């Protein structure tokens, strides 16, 4: 055997035994596979976490978690039993050993952050923002972001079955935390959807609709199916993508007979009308890909969905090594039938510095994973640049490593630019350079000093609320 930097070995998926945790010792397999049981037994606070793990987590860990919730968390605690069960699956059931394994666990790191995870000097980048991608600025009606020439993002709901600590929509999604008073969607769901559909009718250049939130698994299925069927009535719409972390975090939802049957009805209409229907999910580590996840993906594919694809986030301490990324991709593509699609650099949101990776590391990671997977299953590592959009990490037009500032351009204009510069030469939109920022602790000393001289000390707060407001409609 030729020695390689990464050595592939097929690893069958496993479902950790939830009965190893004291609070779930009497939970039956039937209960575990029930979506409503999973939702009803989500962990929403430290008291409920202790009820599940008993004395397996030490007081020091619990204090660390409580401090983070009080001082830094931008997302409320909400973890499904399915997701919690994938944390520290092989840890010894003894407090010191379990706590050590739980603290080091990659899924715990982004689903259940603790105070000691955060960077002590720079918990947030000085340029961090609540709506870091300016999606609300590009709303054409409430919840409908028209950012790219031919595709839109439709936010149907502002909740998820589970909340990830690094959520890019942390200003809108979920309940408020001591640090973040969340923005709120003002319109009733039916009225918001009507406005979205009306805009799409009037804008036939839009051919691709990402239906998201939040998570579409939190939209009652009859409502979601009705909306999708009306989308399919629009001859201009050729691609529909459903965004749901629940394929990984709550696969039980997508295995419910009424949901599987409903997906089949939508997929059948999509196929007759030659519309590509896909589901996008969110897995960041191979541990989270279990037999139930594979079963949910297979159910979606068997129902007629063209693809189930994964969009992960590149995070230090979670998956920012070639081995972790390739292990995850082989678990997804080889074992679960989920196509590795994107890995995003973690966005420049408050309190995310300890997760974020510098651009040069992302570039090396993209190079390191090439050649191991089939080409169609080799994910692209992308930077979602504010005011620009997704760009492959090698597309930066300039990169100043000392201060960690990269610059990016784009090849299209948005309605936001038309509104903001109605009398300006719009050619500038195609040549303007937009900055993106590396995490400060990865910079050389001179770069850190440069930023320290220009940024105030941080106290863990994220500033005044920045509620989203409905943008004026854009004339296509």
C-alpha positions in Angstrom: 0.0 0.0 0.0 1.4 3.4 -1.0 1.4 5.7 2.1 -0.8 8.8 1.6 -1.4 12.0 3.6 -4.9 10.6 4.1 -5.7 6.9 4.3 -9.2 6.0 3.4 -10.9 3.2 5.4 -14.6 2.5 5.0 -16.3 3.1 8.3 -19.9 1.9 8.7 -22.3 4.4 10.3 -23.4 3.8 13.9 -26.2 5.1 16.1 -24.9 5.8 19.6 -26.8 4.0 22.3 -28.8 6.8 24.0 -29.5 4.5 27.0 -25.9 5.1 28.1 -27.2 8.5 29.4 -29.0 8.3 32.8 -32.1 10.3 31.7 -32.7 8.1 28.7 -32.2 4.7 30.1 -35.8 3.8 29.7 -36.4 5.4 26.3 -37.5 2.8 23.8 -36.5 2.6 20.1 -40.1 3.4 19.2 -40.0 6.6 21.2 -36.5 7.5 19.8 -37.8 7.2 16.3 -40.8 9.4 17.0 -40.4 13.0 15.8 -42.8 14.4 18.3 -41.0 12.6 21.2 -37.7 14.1 19.9 -39.2 17.6 19.8 -40.8 17.3 23.2 -37.5 16.2 24.8 -35.2 18.8 23.3 -32.7 20.3 25.8 -33.4 24.0 26.2 -31.5 24.8 29.4 -28.9 23.6 31.9 -31.5 22.0 34.1 -32.8 19.8 31.3 -29.2 18.9 30.2 -28.5 17.8 33.8 -31.7 15.7 33.7 -30.3 13.8 30.7 -26.7 13.4 31.8 -27.2 13.1 35.5 -23.9 13.5 37.4 -21.7 12.8 34.3 -20.9 16.5 33.8 -18.9 18.2 36.5 -19.9 21.4 38.3 -17.0 23.2 36.6 -18.4 22.4 33.1 -21.9 23.4 34.2 -20.6 26.7 35.5 -18.7 27.2 32.2 -21.9 26.6 30.2 -24.0 28.9 32.4 -21.4 31.7 32.1 -21.5 31.5 28.3 -25.3 31.5 28.2 -25.2 34.7 30.4 -22.4 36.5 28.7 -21.8 35.4 25.1 -24.4 33.1 23.6 -26.0 34.6 20.5 -28.3 31.6 20.1 -30.7 30.1 22.6 -30.0 26.5 23.7 -32.1 24.1 21.7 -30.6 20.6 21.1 -32.6 17.6 19.9 -32.0 14.3 21.6 -30.7 13.0 18.3 -28.0 15.6 18.1 -27.1 15.4 21.8 -26.7 11.7 21.5 -23.9 12.1 19.0 -21.7 14.0 21.5 -19.0 12.0 23.3 -20.5 8.7 22.1 -17.7 6.6 23.4 -16.9 8.4 26.6 -16.6 6.5 29.8 -19.6 6.9 32.0 -17.7 8.4 34.9 -17.9 12.2 35.6 -14.3 13.3 35.1 -13.7 11.2 32.0 -17.1 12.0 30.5 -16.7 15.7 31.1 -13.3 15.7 29.5 -14.6 13.9 26.4 -17.8 16.0 26.3 -15.7 19.2 26.5 -13.4 18.1 23.7 -16.3 16.8 21.4 -16.4 18.6 18.0 -20.2 18.6 17.9 -20.5 20.0 21.4 -18.1 22.8 20.4 -20.6 24.3 18.0 -23.9 23.1 19.4 -23.3 23.8 23.0 -20.5 26.4 23.4 -19.1 27.2 26.8 -17.4 30.4 28.1 -13.9 28.9 28.0 -14.3 28.2 24.2 -14.5 31.9 23.4 -11.4 33.9 22.6 -10.3 35.8 25.8 -9.2 39.0 24.0 -11.2 38.9 20.8 -14.5 37.1 21.2 -15.7 39.1 18.2 -13.9 40.6 15.3 -14.2 44.4 15.3 -16.0 44.2 12.0 -18.5 41.6 13.2 -22.2 42.2 12.5 -25.5 40.7 13.5 -26.7 40.5 9.9 -23.2 40.0 8.6 -24.3 39.2 5.0 -26.7 42.2 4.8 -29.5 39.8 3.8 -32.2 42.1 5.2 -30.9 45.0 3.3 -31.6 42.9 0.2 -35.2 42.0 1.1 -37.5 42.8 -1.7 -40.5 41.8 0.5 -40.2 40.6 4.0 -38.1 37.5 4.2 -37.3 37.3 0.5 -33.6 38.1 -0.2 -32.8 38.8 -3.8 -29.0 38.8 -3.7 -28.0 37.1 -7.0 -29.3 37.8 -10.5 -31.3 34.6 -10.9 -32.0 33.2 -7.5 -33.6 34.2 -4.2 -33.7 33.1 -0.6 -37.2 32.7 0.9 -37.2 32.8 4.7 -40.5 31.1 5.6 -39.9 30.8 9.3 -37.6 32.1 12.0 -37.2 28.9 14.0 -35.4 25.6 13.8 -35.7 22.2 15.5 -32.2 23.0 16.9 -30.0 26.0 17.2 -26.3 26.0 16.1 -24.1 28.4 18.0 -22.5 29.8 14.8 -25.8 30.6 13.0 -25.3 33.1 10.2 -28.9 34.4 10.8 -28.4 34.8 14.6 -30.0 38.2 14.5 -33.4 36.8 13.4 -33.5 33.0 14.1 -34.6 31.7 17.5 -35.5 33.3 20.8 -33.6 36.2 22.4 -30.6 35.7 24.6 -29.2 38.1 27.3 -26.9 39.4 24.5 -29.2 39.5 21.5 -32.7 40.9 21.3 -33.8 39.1 18.1 -35.5 40.8 15.2 -38.9 39.6 14.3 -40.8 38.8 11.1 -43.8 41.2 11.2 -46.2 39.7 8.6 -48.3 36.7 9.1 -46.9 33.6 7.3 -49.7 33.6 4.8 -49.3 37.3 4.0 -45.5 36.9 3.7 -45.8 34.0 1.4 -48.3 35.8 -0.8 -45.9 38.8 -1.2 -43.1 36.4 -2.0 -45.1 34.6 -4.7 -46.3 37.9 -6.1 -42.7 39.2 -6.4 -41.7 36.0 -8.2 -44.6 36.3 -10.6 -43.4 39.8 -11.5 -39.7 38.8 -11.7 -39.4 36.0 -14.3 -35.6 36.3 -14.3 -35.6 34.4 -11.0 -35.3 30.7 -11.8 -33.8 29.3 -8.5 -35.6 29.6 -5.1 -34.0 28.4 -1.8 -36.7 27.8 0.7 -35.3 28.2 4.1 -35.6 30.1 7.4 -34.9 29.0 10.0 -35.6 25.4 8.9 -38.4 24.3 6.7 -38.9 21.3 9.0 -40.5 23.8 11.4 -43.1 24.8 8.8 -46.2 22.6 9.2 -46.1 20.2 6.2 -49.5 21.2 4.7 -48.4 24.8 4.6 -45.0 24.0 3.2 -46.5 21.7 0.5 -49.1 24.3 -0.5 -46.3 26.9 -0.9 -44.1 24.6 -2.9 -47.0 23.6 -5.2 -47.6 27.3 -5.9 -43.9 27.8 -6.7 -44.2 24.9 -9.1 -47.0 26.8 -10.9 -44.5 29.5 -11.8 -43.0 28.5 -15.2 -40.0 30.7 -14.5 -38.9 28.7 -11.5 -36.6 25.8 -12.5 -34.8 25.0 -9.3 -36.2 24.6 -5.7 -34.0 23.8 -2.8 -35.3 23.1 0.7 -32.9 24.0 3.5 -33.2 21.7 6.5 -30.6 20.9 9.2 -33.2 18.5 10.5 -32.1 15.8 8.0 -29.1 15.5 10.4 -30.4 16.9 13.7 -34.0 15.5 13.5 -34.1 12.8 10.8 -37.2 11.5 12.5 -39.1 14.5 11.0 -38.3 13.5 7.4 -39.2 9.9 8.1 -42.8 10.6 9.2 -45.2 8.9 6.7 -47.2 12.1 6.1 -44.0 14.0 5.3 -42.6 11.3 3.0 -45.9 11.1 1.1 -46.0 14.9 0.8 -42.5 15.1 -0.5 -43.5 12.4 -3.0 -46.4 14.5 -4.3 -44.2 17.6 -4.6 -41.4 15.7 -6.3 -43.8 14.1 -8.8 -45.1 17.5 -9.9 -41.5 18.9 -10.0 -40.5 16.0 -12.3 -43.4 16.5 -14.6 -42.5 20.1 -15.0 -38.7 19.4 -15.2 -38.0 21.4 -12.1 -35.0 20.3 -10.0 -36.0 19.7 -6.4 -33.3 19.2 -3.9 -32.8 19.2 -0.1 -29.8 20.9 1.6 -28.8 19.9 5.0 -26.0 20.8 7.5 -23.5 18.4 8.9 -20.2 19.5 10.3 -18.6 16.3 11.6 -18.8 12.6 10.7 -20.1 11.7 14.2 -23.4 13.4 13.4 -24.0 11.2 10.3 -25.8 8.1 11.8 -27.9 5.3 10.3 -31.1 7.4 11.0 -29.6 10.3 9.0 -28.9 7.9 6.1 -32.4 6.5 6.4 -33.9 10.0 6.2 -31.8 10.9 3.2 -32.8 7.6 1.4 -36.5 8.3 2.1 -36.2 11.7 0.5 -34.4 10.3 -2.5 -36.9 7.4 -2.9 -39.7 10.0 -2.7 -38.3 11.7 -5.8 -36.0 14.4 -4.6 -33.1 14.8 -7.1 -30.3 15.3 -4.5 -29.7 15.6 -0.8 -26.7 17.9 -0.4 -24.6 19.0 2.6 -23.6 22.6 3.3 -21.2 22.6 6.2 -19.3 25.4 8.0 -15.5 25.3 8.4 -14.7 25.7 12.1 -11.7 25.3 14.2 -11.9 22.6 16.8 -14.7 20.9 14.7 -13.6 20.0 11.2 -10.7 22.3 10.1 -8.3 19.5 9.1 -8.1 17.5 5.9 -8.8 14.3 7.9 -11.9 15.6 9.5 -13.3 17.0 6.3 -12.6 13.8 4.3 -14.0 11.6 7.1 -17.2 13.6 7.0 -17.4 13.6 3.2 -16.9 9.8 2.9 -19.6 9.3 5.6 -22.0 11.6 3.8 -21.4 10.5 0.2 -20.4 6.8 0.7 -22.6 5.8 3.6 -25.6 8.2 3.7 -26.2 9.2 0.1 -25.8 12.9 0.9 -23.7 14.9 -1.6 -20.9 17.0 -0.1 -21.6 20.4 -1.6 -20.1 23.4 0.2 -18.1 24.2 3.3 -18.4 27.9 4.2 -15.9 30.0 6.1 -17.7 30.8 9.4 -19.3 34.3 8.9 -18.0 37.4 10.7 -20.8 37.4 13.4 -20.4 38.3 17.0 -18.6 35.9 19.4 -17.4 33.6 16.6 -13.7 34.3 16.5 -12.8 31.0 18.1 -14.6 29.1 15.3 -13.4 31.1 12.3 -10.5 30.0 10.1 -8.2 32.3 8.1 -8.5 32.4 4.4 -5.0 30.9 3.8 -5.9 27.8 5.9 -9.1 27.3 4.0 -7.2 27.5 0.7 -4.8 24.8 1.9 -7.7 22.7 3.1 -9.3 22.9 -0.4 -6.1 21.7 -1.9 -5.6 19.0 0.6 -9.0 17.3 0.0 -8.6 17.2 -3.8 -8.1 13.8 -5.5 -9.6 11.7 -2.7 -13.3 11.9 -3.5 -15.1 11.6 -6.8 -15.1 15.0 -8.6 -18.9 15.4 -8.2 -18.6 14.7 -4.5 -15.6 17.0 -3.8 -17.0 20.0 -1.9 -16.1 23.5 -2.7 -14.8 25.6 0.2 -16.3 29.1 -0.2 -16.2 32.5 1.5 -19.6 34.2 1.7 -18.4 37.8 1.3 -20.7 40.6 2.5 -22.2 42.5 -0.5 -20.7 39.9 -2.9 -21.9 36.4 -2.2 -20.3 33.0 -2.4 -16.8 32.9 -3.8 -14.4 30.0 -4.0 -11.6 30.6 -1.5 -9.0 31.0 -4.3 -11.0 33.8 -5.9 -9.8 36.6 -3.7 -8.3 39.4 -5.9 -5.9 40.5 -3.2 -4.9 39.3 0.3 -3.1 41.2 2.9 -1.9 38.5 5.3 -0.4 40.7 8.0 -3.7 42.4 8.8 -5.8 39.5 7.6 -7.8 41.4 5.0 -8.8 39.8 1.7 -10.5 41.6 -1.1 -13.2 40.3 -3.5 -15.1 41.4 -6.6 -18.3 40.2 -8.2 -19.7 39.9 -11.7 -23.3 41.1 -11.2 -25.3 43.9 -9.6 -28.0 43.8 -7.0 -31.1 45.9 -6.4 -29.5 47.2 -3.3 -26.8 48.9 -5.4 -29.4 50.4 -7.7 -31.3 51.8 -4.8 -28.2 53.2 -3.1 -26.5 54.7 -6.1 -29.3 55.5 -8.6 -27.3 58.2 -10.4 -23.9 56.6 -10.1 -22.0 54.6 -12.8 -23.1 51.1 -12.0 -19.9 49.7 -13.7 -18.4 50.4 -10.3 -20.4 47.5 -8.9 -18.3 45.1 -11.0 -14.9 46.5 -10.0 -15.4 47.5 -6.4 -13.3 45.5 -3.9 -15.1 44.2 -0.9 -13.2 43.2 2.2 -13.3 40.0 4.3 -11.5 39.5 7.5 -9.4 36.7 9.1 -9.7 35.9 12.8 -7.4 38.2 14.7 -5.7 35.6 16.8 -4.3 34.0 13.6 -2.5 37.1 12.5 1.2 37.9 13.2 1.9 40.2 16.2 2.2 43.2 14.0 -1.3 42.6 12.6 -2.9 42.1 16.0 -1.3 45.3 17.2 -2.6 47.2 14.2 -6.2 46.0 15.0 -5.8 46.6 18.7 -4.9 50.2 18.1 -8.1 50.7 16.1 -10.7 48.7 18.0 -12.1 49.2 21.5 -11.7 46.5 24.2 -14.6 44.0 24.1 -16.8 43.1 27.0 -18.9 40.3 25.5 -21.8 42.5 24.4 -22.9 42.8 20.8 -24.2 46.3 20.7 -27.7 47.7 20.3 -30.4 45.7 18.6 -30.3 45.8 14.9 -33.9 44.7 13.8 -34.5 43.8 10.2 -36.9 45.9 8.4 -38.7 45.2 5.1 -36.8 46.6 2.2 -38.6 48.5 -0.5 -39.5 46.4 -3.5 -37.0 46.4 -6.4 -38.1 46.8 -10.0 -36.6 43.9 -11.9 
